[in-house]
Every structure is written in C-alpha cells, then in structure tokens.
C-alpha cells in the first residue's frame, strides 16, 4: 500500500509541475496538442494524488467532506477551468489570468494546511 507521505509528495510535485506548465503556456513556449496533453496529464496526476491523500486520511466513500476539502476541490475545479481558458486566449492576454490562477492555488494550499471548519 502506498503511504500518506508518498501521495503528499506526489501531489505537491504535480502542483509545482502544473504551475511551471502554466508559466510556459503564458509565455507562449508551449502550444498546440502538446499543451493540452501536458495540462491534462498533470491535472489527472494531481487528482490521483489528491484522492490518494483523501483515502489515507480515512474518508470513506459516500461520507461528506469537511469544509476545507470541499473548498479545495472547488478551487481545483476553477483552476482547471481557468487552465482551459488560458490555453484559448491570445498570448498577450494570458499574463492577466496567471495571477488569478496563482491566487486560487494559494487559497487551495492554505485550505489544505490550515483546514478551516475542522
């Protein structure tokens, strides 16, 4: 069985990859099908790591999530929507959505660390 620490490191590293990929996309250095594939794979790996963490924290299937986890999942949905949008924007407009995505990621990290509502 994969341990909590392994899932946590994997999840954090994939988040860093996502932010790095976003930086390359904003700069216009990654385009086309490769961009979509890269975002999709990294987002999927973040999802896998996050679900592994949820399982290791002891949450059972069908059990309601606490506020901090609901907030984190909601923010990640918005981040993924923003990533889809940033890929469709002209290069000169992409720089404006970058701080928005960084802000959403920062709030998601804050939610995971401080666990509001627990």
C-alpha positions in Angstrom: 0.0 0.0 0.0 1.2 3.5 -0.9 1.7 5.7 2.2 0.4 9.1 3.0 3.8 10.8 2.6 4.3 9.4 -0.9 0.9 10.7 -2.0 1.6 14.0 -0.4 4.9 14.5 -2.1 3.5 13.3 -5.5 0.5 15.7 -5.1 2.8 18.7 -4.3 5.3 17.9 -7.1 2.4 17.7 -9.6 1.0 21.0 -8.4 4.5 22.5 -9.0 4.6 21.0 -12.5 1.2 22.5 -13.2 2.3 26.0 -12.2 5.5 25.5 -14.2 3.5 24.4 -17.2 1.2 27.4 -16.8 4.2 29.7 -16.9 5.4 28.1 -20.2 1.9 28.5 -21.6 1.6 32.1 -20.5 5.0 32.8 -22.2 3.8 31.1 -25.4 6.5 28.5 -25.3 4.1 25.5 -25.3 1.4 25.4 -27.9 -1.0 23.0 -29.7 -1.7 19.5 -28.8 1.3 19.1 -26.5 -0.1 21.9 -24.3 -3.5 20.2 -24.0 -1.8 16.8 -23.3 0.5 18.3 -20.7 -2.2 20.1 -18.8 -4.5 17.0 -18.9 -1.8 14.6 -17.7 -0.6 16.9 -14.9 -4.2 17.6 -13.8 -5.0 13.9 -13.8 -1.9 13.2 -11.7 -2.9 15.9 -9.2 -6.3 14.3 -9.0 -4.9 10.8 -8.4 -2.5 12.2 -5.7 -5.4 14.1 -4.0 -7.7 11.1 -4.0 -4.9 9.0 -2.5 -4.5 11.6 0.2 -8.2 11.6 0.9 -8.2 7.8 1.2 -5.2 7.9 3.5 -6.8 10.5 5.7 -9.6 7.9 6.4 -12.5 9.3 4.5 -14.9 6.6 3.3 -16.9 6.5 0.1 -20.1 8.5 0.5 -19.0 10.3 3.6 -19.5 14.1 3.4 -16.3 16.1 3.1 -15.3 18.7 5.6 -15.4 22.4 4.6 -11.6 22.6 3.9 -11.7 19.7 1.5 -14.8 20.9 -0.3 -13.2 24.3 -0.7 -10.0 22.8 -2.0 -11.8 20.6 -4.6 -13.9 23.6 -5.7 -10.9 25.7 -6.2 -9.2 23.0 -8.2 -12.2 22.8 -10.5 -11.9 26.6 -11.1 -8.2 26.3 -11.6 -8.7 23.6 -14.3 -11.4 25.8 -16.0 -9.0 28.7 -15.9 -6.3 26.5 -17.5 -8.6 25.6 -20.3 -9.4 29.3 -20.8 -5.8 30.4 -20.7 -5.0 27.9 -23.4 -7.5 29.5 -25.7 -6.5 33.1 -25.1 -4.2 35.1 -27.2 -0.6 35.2 -25.8 -0.8 38.9 -24.8 -3.9 38.3 -22.6 -2.6 35.2 -20.9 -0.5 37.2 -18.4 -3.6 38.6 -16.8 -5.1 35.2 -15.8 -1.7 33.9 -14.4 -2.1 35.9 -11.1 -5.7 34.7 -10.8 -4.7 31.1 -11.0 -1.8 31.6 -8.6 -4.3 33.1 -6.2 -6.6 30.2 -6.4 -3.8 27.7 -6.0 -2.6 29.7 -2.9 -6.1 29.6 -1.3 -6.2 25.8 -2.0 -2.8 25.3 -0.3 -4.0 27.5 2.6 -7.1 25.3 2.9 -5.1 22.1 3.0 -2.6 23.4 5.6 -5.0 25.2 8.0 -8.1 23.0 7.4 -10.8 25.7 8.2 -14.0 24.2 9.5 -12.4 21.4 11.5 
